[in-house]
Amino acid sequence: MLTSMLLACDSTPQQQDNGLESLLTELKGQFAPDGRVAIFKVEAKSSKGGIVISGKTDMLEAKTALFNSLNEKQVSYIDNLEVLPSEKLAGKHWGIINNSVSNIRSQPRHSGELATQALLGMPVRVLDQEGEWYLVQTPDDYISWIDHGGLILMNEADYNEWQSKTKVIYTAVSGYAYMDEEESGNVSDLVLGDVLSMAGESTNHFEVAYPDGRTAYLRKSESIELEEWISLTNEEAEPMIDQAMDLMGRPYLWGGTSVKGMDCSGFTKSLYLMNGLIIPRDASQQVHAGELVDDKMEWGKLQPGDLLFFGRPKSEELRERVVHVGMWVGDSSFIHASKQVRISSVNSASPNYDDFNTNRYLRTKRYLNLLSGNIIDLRKLNIYTQSTFANAASTTP
């Protein structure tokens, strides 16, 4: 998604030597080093009227920096660079996920690679539109495409009204929302972490509303008021380990972040979400958050809840490549999503010894009580009730 190019069609040698290519590369590195969470797609072409700057970015400051540099270089240019959100959205710059799990893809088509998923009730920023597909940014800043059936578009007033409502979170691994208190029929399926608006309650059920206005009933034994749930979360490993054990055997799914299927980082992300923390999406992003615990296989330093990262170490010829993550559960073992959610051991004498991952171990990072990097603590910033979430990750107090 993140690209910067200089196209010098029909340009003169002098025009080719104006330093634009290196300038765009520099700005890309400054404003959007990770194309999964920022957009700086810029193209420069020469024309009779000067250099035509076109493309898209989601950062006004990046566009300002580009044109300030061009002005300093006294380069004549035509400004065709769009700052997102797109005007095509007609002010509907927000969305609320409307399915139990919505797939979000790397390209605006159903054949596009699954990049991530979002759960019912999750707010997203809407940046652009191609046909019936919308470019959205999730609370962890991840940017990819969702089809129109996966969310409800909202303008700022509608979004703020939705965010102001009391919410209920679904806490069972999976189940249903029902048509009535007698549970005579299903409105939809539900999964762990789904959030709905609360409209009322009885002895055994919450009456809830979907973003699209549908109403339903949830069992109180499978759900809880969101604010109460947040108040009960704490930065302790035990509830995360219990949650992880509940997910044992769940299938691996590349790009998945829900109990319907999850990849390795989607699994660790789900565990932390149900402990009140929104962490970065991918293993290669998660490794930059938290604080370093170990990088020498000194397993005694690890505590349950720590994240172990695996991949290719840095060499003189190659950069480090982080490709896998799991959570330490103690007793020389970690739990991870690989083929399915399972427990592996770093102890060569154990029957479930994982020689493959042990031999590509890179380091361990700790998040619990050591929040740093792009982590949102729902106890401090409730994205389901706040009016905004972008770039609001918490850091160490």
N, C-alpha and C positions, 0 to 999 in steps of 0.2 A: 504494500500500500504506500510505502514511503519511498519516493523516487525523486531524483533531481537530474535533469538532463539539459544539455545545451545542444540545440539543433540549429546548425548554421547553414541552412539551405540558401544557395545563391548569395552567400555572404562574401565580402571581400576579405583578403588576408588581414587588413586592419581590424575589421569587425570581429574576426575570429580571435584576435589577440586582445580583446577587451577585458579578459579576466573573469568573464561571467561564469564559466564552468567551475573554476575554483571558488568563486564567491558562493555559488549555489551549494557546493559541497560543504563549505564552511558553515553556512546557515543551517543546512541539514543537520550537521553535527551539533550545532549550538541549540537549536530549537526542537529538533525531532530525531534524536539519535536512535530511538526505538519506534519503528513504523507501526508497531501494534497498538501504540497508545497516542500517537500524534500524526498529523497529516501535513506534509510539505511536498506536494506534487506539483512541481513547477517546470515550465517549459519556456525556453527563450528562442525566438526565431528572428532573424534579421528581415527587415522590410525597407521599402523606400522611405517610410516615415520614421524609421528608427527601429530599435529592438522591441519586439512584441513579447511582453511577459504575460503568460497565461497559465492556467492550471488552478489548483485549489489548495487551501490551507485552512486549518481550524484555529490558527493563531494570528490575530491582528498584529501582534508585536513582531512576528516573523516577517510579515509583509512590509511593515514600517521599516524594519531594519534593512530589508532588501532595497527598498526604494531610496532610503537615506544613503546607502552605499553607492547606488547608481548616480544619485545627484552629486555626491562628492567626487565621483569619477567623471562627471559631466557627460554621462552616457544618455543619449536621447532614447526614450522608451515610450511605449504605449501600454497602459495599464489594463490588462484583461484578466488579472488575477483575482479569483473569487475567494472571499473569506466566508467560511461556513459558520453557522447554518445557512443553507441555500434559501434564496428567495422563493424557490418552487414550493417550499413547505408552507408558505402563507402564514407564518407565525406559529405553526404547530411544531415547536422545537423540543417537545417533551413527549414521552410515551410511557405507558405502564404495561408490563407483560401481562397477557390475557390468557395464556395457557398454563397448565401445570408445569410444563417445561417447553420452552421455545428454543428451537435451533437457530443459531446465528452463524452465518457462513462467510467464508473469506471472499467470495464473489457474489454478485447479486443474481444468483440463479440456484435452483435446487440441486444442480450437479456440483455446485461449489463445495470445496472442502469444509467440513464442520470445524469451525474455529473455536466456538465456545457455546454455552447454553445460558439461559436466564430463566429464573423461576417466577411463577405467578406472583404478581404484585410488585415486582422489582421495577424501580424507576430507571429510565434510560434517557440520555440526551439524544435527540434526533438531529443529524447533521446534513443529510442529503437524501435524494430520492432518484431512483432509476426505475421507471415503470411502477410495478407494485412492490418494489423492494426499497427498504430504508436503511441508510447507513446510521448506525447507532453506537453510542458509547456507554458501556456499562459502568457501574460505580467503581470498579477497579481500573477504569480508564481504557479498557480494551475496546477497540473499534473494529466492527465488522457489520455484515449485512443480515437483515431479518426480513422475512416476507410479511405482507400486510396483515395476514391472519394471526400473527404472533403477538401483536401489541395493539393498544388503543392510543391513537395520536391525541395530543392535548395541547391547547395553547396555555400560556402561563397562568391565566385565571383558573381554567379547569384543573390544571395540574396542582396548583396551590390548594384548591378546594379538596381534591382527592387526598393530598398529603395531610390535610388537617383532620381527616377522619380517624377515629379510633380503629386500630387494626388487630387482627387475630392471626397468629402464626400456627401452621400445621406442624406437629411434632412427631407424628408417627412416620415410619419409613415410607409407607404408601397406603392409600385408601381412597375414599370417595367423599364428595360433597353431595348431600341428598336434597331431594325436591321438597321434603317436608319433615316434620319431627317424627313421623311414623317410618321414615326412611323407605318410602314406597317406591322410589326411583332415584336414579343418579343424575346429577347435573353435570359432573365431570369427575375425572380422577384427580387425585392430589398426591403430592410427594413431599417429603421432608423439606421444610424451609419455605413452602408456599405461604404467601401473605394475602389476606383478604380484608375488606372493610367490614367492621362490625355494625350491624343494624339493630341488634337486640339479643336477648338471651332468655333461656328458660332453665329448668333444673338440669337438663342433660345436654342441651344443645346451644350453640351460638347461631344466631341468624346472621348471615353475611351477604355481602354484595361483591360482585366481580367488577373490574374496571369497565366492562361493557354494559353494566346494569343488571345482569342476571342476578337472581337471589338464590340462596341455598342455605342448608343447615349443616353444621359441623358437630360431630360428637365432642363434648368437652373433654372426654377421656383421651382424645387425640389432638387436642389443640389448647391454646392458652392465649390470653390477651398479650399482645406484643410487648407492651411496656413492662408487664409483669415478668414475662420471659427474659427480657433484657436485664431486669434488675436481679434475676436469679443467676445469670451467667457470671462466670469468674475465670480468672486466668489460672486454671488448674488443669492438670493433665488427665485426671481420673474421668471426668465426664467425656472428654474426647476419646479416650480409650474405649469407654463403654459404647460410644457412638460408633467407633470403628468396628467393634466386634459385631454390632447390629448389622453392619454392611458387609460382613464376610460373605464371599462368594458372589457378590454383585458383579455383573459383567464389565469387562474393559470396553471402552468406546473412545476412540480417538476424538478429541474435542469435547467429550462429555464432562459435565460438572454436576450431574444429578444422579439420584439413585437409580434411574433408568439405565445408566451406563456412564462410566467415568474413566478418564485417562488418569495418569499418575498424579499430575498436579491438580486435576479436577477433584480427585479424591481428597488430597490434603486441603484444598480450598474449601470443600464441603465440610470437613471436620472442623475447621476453624470458624466457618460461618455459623455453625450450630453452637459455637462457643462465644459468639458475639463479635467476631473479628472478620473483616473482609480483607483478604490478602491478595497479592498479585496473582494473575491468571496462570502463567506458565512457569515451569520449573526454572527456566533460565532467567525469569524475573523474580521469582520467590527467593532465589539464592542471594539476591542483593538486599533483601530485607533482613530484619533481625540482627543478631550479633553472633560472631564466630565463636564456636565452642571447641571444635576440633578439626584438624586436617591431617592427622597422623595415625588414624585408627586407634586412638587411645580411648577405647570404648567406655572405660570407667568414668570418663568426664561427661558422658551423655546422660540426660534425664528424659523420662517419658514426656512426649509432646514435642521433643526436638525434631527438626527436619533434616534428613540425610540426603545429600545430593550426589549424583553419580554421573559419569560421562567420560569425556576425553580430557586429560590434563593438558595444560599449556606446554608447548615445546618450542624449540628454536624455529621450527618451520610452521607450526600450527597454533591457532588460538585455542584456548579452553572452550569446550563445548559441553554444557550441562543439558542432559537429555532425560534424566529420571530423578524422582524424589519419592521418599517414603517417610513415615513417622516412627520414631523410636518408641517402643512399648516396654522396654526393659528386658532383662534376662537374655542379653545378646541378640535381641530380636527387633525387627521393624515390620510394620504393616504397610502394604503398598498395593496399588492397582497394576497388575501385570498379568495378562490373560484374564484374571479376575481379582477381586480384592482378596489378598492372602497374606499370611505371615511368613517371613523368611528370617534366617539366622545368619549372623556373621561368624558364628562359631563352627569351625570345620568339623567338629565332632558331633554336631547336631544333625538329626535326620533331615531337617529342612534347610541345611546349609546352602546359601546362595553364593556359589563361587563366582558366578558371572558378575553380579552387582558388587560383591565385596572387592573384586579385583579392579573395578572401575570406580571405586569410592573416591570422592573429591573432598568433601567437607561436611560439617554439621553446623546448622544455624539454630539459634534459639529465639523464639518469638515471645513466649509467655513471660510476662512481666518485664520484657525488654523490647517494647515496641519501637521500631525504627524503620525508616523506609516507607514505602507506599502501603500502609496498613490503616484501615479505618476501624476504629473502635466504636461499635454501636452504642456503647454506654456514654460516649461523648458526642457522637454525631449519628443520630438515627436517620438513615437515608430514606426510611419509609414514611417519615413525618416531616423532615426538613424540606425547605423549598429548593435546595440545591445540594449537590454532592461533588461536583467536578473539582478536582485538584484540592480536595479538602481532607486528604489522608492525615491521620494523626501521627505524631512523632513522640519520641520519649519525653515525658513531662519534665 
